[in-house]
Amino acid sequence: MARKTTYVYMSMYYSLVFMALGAFSNYIPIYYNDINLDHFQIGLLSTAGAITAMIAQPRWGLAADRAASKNRLLLISLLLTSILVWTLPAAGSQFWVLFACTVVFGAVQCVINPLGDTITLEISRKSGFNFSRIRTAGSVGYALMAVIAGWLLDRNLHYMFPLFSGLVFVAFLLAWGIPKVEGHQHKAKVQLKQLFTSRKLVLIYLYTLVVNCTLGFFTTFQAVYSKEQGMSTALIGIGVSIGSISQFPFMLFFQPLYRRFGIFKILLCSGIILAVRWLLFSGTLSPAVYLATWVLHGGTFMLFYLCLAEYVSTHVPKELKASGQMMNSLTMNAISRTLGSLLGGLYAGWFGIRSGFMVSSIICIAAVALFWYYYRPNDGEKLEMEVSA
């Protein structure tokens, strides 16, 4: 009974956190565009948050691994995130004030997902339930809120701020009931560099970084580009919702897929799907094609996310699990988003957004080819790390 209660409780928490993201992440670039920021400024703001995460996440990770309770850090980040999001509309259209607010907001918001994953993965292994099933609840919430937010924000973009803040605050209240998970370096410290003693993990991170740079470009500019192509905010919301729903089969059946095919084959297929997706975006973007590109979303980001989470949780020593999940987020979001947003913003300013998607498709194909060539899937998956105090 206790196991089932924990499963339901954690699912509710994930649903709330991702509902908040569904009301915010895909629409904040439209808000920036609405207050008359240009493409480069939009890219720079996305980069500001990502660079902040690059600096903050390793420190949050080590702090969590060395804390008496990882939950306490999660509670702090949730509360501050729900408060600091209000600084963004308060800054108005004053770009450098908005830039500073984005940095401060990003420093606390960036920890919520990877630290939540670390805690949930440890609880799921102890309780015997499936992490990917809990993560499905997050995508259900995200898909539901994406449609609702698209409808609401078509009327007033500023609704995203109370919606996001309120949902994160409710998640904060709910998080008090999450079972306590301690930091495993509470008594003995381990250096972060030991995470990189595995050649395979480094190759996986490099491949993930390159491919997710194209997702960083997409996240920053897809909504703006879609609006320029005549899509309504409501249609964009439907697309985001379809993308979230398309992830459900992969989350529900991830464990058998992972056991059957392994991380190497799954990540190769995801890279190819991304290349096809960007190719479609670079063509004539009708509503039907736009929605079709979101159908492909399920086989991309979520598979990278689950593969890395599972790989780190299984193979990285317990003393570095929080740091490993932070590094996953750093690779998939912060660094890749920085490069994708900043370089993509420069490219979009010079050559336009459309051709940027063609370049993204080429980058994905090249990354797939190099990963296939250098990665040796038959050498064994286990990391060899010596953990010492």
N, C-alpha and C positions, 0 to 999 in steps of 0.2 A: 504493500500500500504506500509506504514511504517513497519507494522507488518511482511509482506512478505519479505521486504528488510532485516530486522533484522534476520529473520530465515535463509535466504540464506547466509548472511554475517557470521553468527555464524557457519553455516555448513561448509563454506569454511575454516574458522579458524580451526575447529576440523579436517578437512581433512588434512590440512598441518601439524598440530602437530603430528597426528598419522602416516602420511607418513614418517615423520622423525623417529619415533619410529620403524616403519617397516623396515627402512634401517639400524637400529642400534642394537636394544635390543637383537634380536635373533642371531646376528652374532658376537657380541663383545667377547663371550666365544671362538668362533672359532679363532678370532684374537689372543686372549691370548694363545690358544693352538699352533697357528702358530709361535709365538715368543718363543716357547719352555717352557712355564710355565706348571707345573704339576697340577694334579687335585686339590690338596689342595690349591695351590696358586690361581687357578681360583676361587675356592670357597671363599677364603679369600678376593679377590678383590670384588666379588659380595657382600660379607658381609660388606666390608668397606663402600660401597655406601649405603647399607641398614641401617647400624648403624648410619651413618651420617644423613639419613632421619629421623630416630627415634628421634634424638636430635633436628634436625632443623624444622621438620614439625609442632610440637606443637607451636613453637615460631613464625613460619610463620603464622599459623592459628590465634593466638591471635593478632599478628600485623595486619592481614587483618581485623579482627573483630573490631579493634580499630582505623583503618585508616580512613581518610576522603574519600579515594578512594581505593577500592580493586584493581582496574585496574592498578594503578601505580606500585604496587608490582608485578603484573603479567608481566608488561612491563620490569621491572628490571630483573626478573628471566629469561625471554626469551632472552634478549640481552646477559646476562652473560653466559647463557648456550651455545649459538651459538659461543661464543668466547672461553670458557674454555674447550670445547671438544677437541680443538687442543692440549691441554697439554698432552693428552693420547698418541698419536703417538710420540710426542716430547720426552717423557720419554723413549722411546725405550723399551728394555728388562730389564732395571734396576728396579727390582721388587719394592723396597721400595720407589723409586721416583714415579713409577707408582701408588703405593698405596696412596701416598700423593696427587697426582693429582686426583685420583678417589674420594677421600674424598672431595676435594674442588669442583670438578665438581658436585658431588652428592648433596652438600649442596644447590646449586641453582636450579638444574634440578628437584629435588624432589617436588617442589612446583607447577610446571606448571599444571599438570593434576587436582589435587584437588582444586586449586584456580580457574582454568578455569571452573570446574564443579560448584563451588559455585556461581560464577558470572552468568553462563549460566542458572542455575536452578532458580535464582531470576528473571532474565530477562524473562525466559520462562513462569513463573507463572504470571508475570505482563502483558505479551503480549498474553498469552493464547495459546502458541504452545507447542508441545510435546518434552520434553528433550531427550527421548530415540530415537526419529527420528533424532535429531541433532547429537546424539552420533553415529548413523548409518553412517553418513557421515565420521566420524573418522575411522570407521572400513572399509569402502569402500577404503579410502585412504591407510589404513594400508595394506589391501589385495593386492591392486594394486602395492604398493611399495615393498611388500615382494617378489613378483615374479620378478620385475625389479631388485631389489637389489640382489636376489639370482643369477640372470644371470650376473650382473655386478661384484659381489664379487667373482664369480667363476674365474674371470680373474685377479682381484687384490683386496685383502681384504681392502687395504688402501683407496679405493674409499668411504668406509662408512663414513669417517670423513668429507670430503667436502660435501657429500650428506646430512648428518645429519645437519651440520652447516648451509648450505644454506637454507634448508627447515625451520629450526627454525628461521632464520633471516627473511625470508619472512613472517612467522607467526607473528613475532614481529612487522613488518611493518603493517600488517593487523590488529593487536590487537589495534592499535591506534584508530580504528573506532568503537570498541565495546562500546555500551552504558555504561555510568558510573554507577557503583554500589557502594554505600557507606558502610562503616563498621558501624554496628548498635550499637557498644559500643563506638562510637566516643565521646559521652558525659558521659556515665555511664559504668563503668567496671564491668564485670561478671567473676567469677572464673571458670577456666576450670573444676574443680572437680564436678561442678554441672551437667556436661554432664553424669556423672556416677551414678546419683540418680535413674535411671531406672534399675530394675533387668533384664528386658527383653533385653534391649540394651546391657547390660554387657554379658548376655548369648549368644546373637547373635555375639558379638565381639569375645568371647572365642572360639565359634564354628568356626567362620570364620578364626581365627588365626591358629587353629590346622590344618584345612583342607588346608589352603593356604600355610602352611609349605611344603606340598608335591608339590604344584605348584612352590614354590621357588626352590626346588630340581630339578624339571623338567626344569624350565627356565634356570638354571645354567648349567645343564649337558646334556639336550636332544640333542643339536646340536653336542656336542663332542661325545656323545655315538652313535648318528646316523652316524657320520663320521666313527667311529670305526667299525660300522656294515656294512659299504660299501655304505652308502647313499652319493650322491653328494650334493654339496652346492646348486645347482639348484633345486634338488628334495626337499631339506629342505625348500627352498623358496616357492615351490609349496605347501608343507604341511602347512606352516605358512599362506599362502594365503587361502587355504581351511578352515583352522581354523577360520580365520577372516570372511570369507563368511558364515560359518556355524552359526555365531552369528546374521546374519541379521534377520531371522524370529523372534528370541527372542526379538530383539530390536524393530522391527516394531510392534509387538503385545504384548509388555511387559505390557502396562497399563491394557488391559483386562485380561491378565494372572494374574497380581498382584491383581486386584479386585476380580477375581474368586477364586483364590487359597490362596492368602495371602503369607506373607514372610516365614512362618514356612514350609509349604509344598514345596514351590519352593526350599528353601535352602536344605531341606532333599533330594529331587530328585537330586539336583546338586552334593551333596556329594556322592550319589550312583553312578552317572555317572563318577565322578572322580575315584572312586575305580575300576570301570570296565576299564577305560582308562589306569590306571597304571598296571593293570593285563595284558592287551594286550602288553604293553611296556616291561613287564618282560619276555615275551615269545620270540619266534623266530621272529625277526624284519625284515620281507621282505618289499619291497617297498609298496605292497598293504596294509599290516597290518599297516605300518607307516602312510600312508595317511588316513586309516580308523580311527586311533586314533585322527587325527586332525578333522575329521567330528564330533566327540563327543565334541570338544572344545566349540562349541556354547552353550551347556547346562551347562557350568561350570563357568568359570571366569566371563563372562559377566552378568550372572544372579546374582551372588554375588554382583558384582559392581553396577548394577542397583537397586537391592533390598536395599542395604545399602544407596545408594544415595537418593532414594525415601523415605526411612524410616526416615533418618535424616532431609531431606528437609521438610517433612510433620510434624514430631513430635518434633523436637528439636527447642527451642526458637530461634527467629531470631538473638538474641545477640550472639549465639554460632554456627551459621550455618557454617561459615568458619572453625571453630575449629572442628566441627563435621565431615565435609568432609575431613579435614586433618587426623582426627582419623580413618576414613574409609581407607584412603590410607596407614596410618601407620599400620593398622591391616592387610590389604590385601597385602601390598607390603613390607614395611620396616621391621617390626618385623618378619613376616613370612618368608620373603626372607633371613633375617639374619640367622634364625634358620635352614631353609631349605638348604641354601648354606653352612654354616659353618659345621653343624652337618652332612649334606649330603656329604660334601667334605671329612670329616673324615671317614665316612662310606665307601664312594667310594674308598678312598685310601686303606682301609683295606680289604673290601669284594667285591669291584667292583660296577659299576653303575647298572648293570642289576638287582641284588638282591635288590638294593635300591628302585626300582620301586615296587617290591613285598611288601616290608615293607611299602611303601607309600600307597598301596592299603589297607593293614590291618589297618593302622592308620585312613584312611577315613571311613572304616566300623565301627570302634570303635567310632569315633567322631559322626557319624550319630546316632548310638544307644544311646549315652549319651545325645545328643541334643534332640532326641525324648523323652527320659525319663524325662529330667529336664524342658524342655520348656512347658509352658501351653498356648496353642494358643487361648483358649477361655476366658482368663482373661481380654481381651480388649487390644488394641494395643497402646492406647494413653499414652505417657510418662507424668509423673507427676513431673515437675521440677518447682521449685520456682526461678524465676530470680529476683535478687536484686542487687542493685548497690553496 
